[in-house]
């Protein structure tokens, strides 16, 4: 008899468990098809008839970790992104864009026709200049909705009006909203109508946030399995990415003490996986 499993999502709604989705989730970590199915079957054998999204996540992570710790870390990317501090999120997005050939400025004050705006990132490439809004959510189940798109559109319009009146020098190509969560369908439709570029979790398919990160291996420092205090120390010292952690200043190394060994081992593990 086939076991019917119900998954209770973060918002309280329930959906039927999909073995196919579980296999795809494991494959996205770099595990090949046959091995991904083995992991999925192992996870399935431990599932009760009702499970929460978080319980399922932890169970998958546990089984991946038993096979390959670095693969498990890749699986944990969504959780890791939610742990990036908001003040570091904008810097991290700027770093990602730099890897794709953009020149970036972070936290720029731009005068609009009505008020002054703090622009998270200004990104330039060729003849294009983008006003980049970086939205971060600690709860990665929270969709980025229409209200946030409307805010970005209003900011762009005021800044563009300011440019026309020679109040500022930024003739923006358009607005670009980057977030660590999914977008609601209303947000996608409105953004498409207003030519607002969106980058988020699994959207758009070929250029989603996780694809941009994985294709260049620009993982956040929160990917490392460290305690919260250590992650805070690193982010407080402007250590945003794994690459930043490969060249720590001497005072920070001394501050971290023996924890530096754990950090170096995990970085090495990720590096070997990416080769």
Secondary structure, 3 states (H helix, E strand, C coil): CCCCCEEECCCCCEEECCHHHHHHHHHCCCCCHHHHHHHHHHHHHHCCCEEEHHHHHHHHHHHHHHHCHHHHHHHCHHHHHHCCCHHHHHHHHHHHHHHCCCEEEEEEEEECCCCEEEEEEEEEECCEEEEEEEECCCCCCCCECHHHHHHHHHHHHHHHHHHHCCCCCCCCCEEEEEECCCECHHHHHHHHHCCCEEEECCECHHHCHHHHHHHHCCCEHHHCCCCHHHHHHHHHCCCCEHHHHCCCCHHHHHHHCCHHHHHHHHHHHHHHHHC
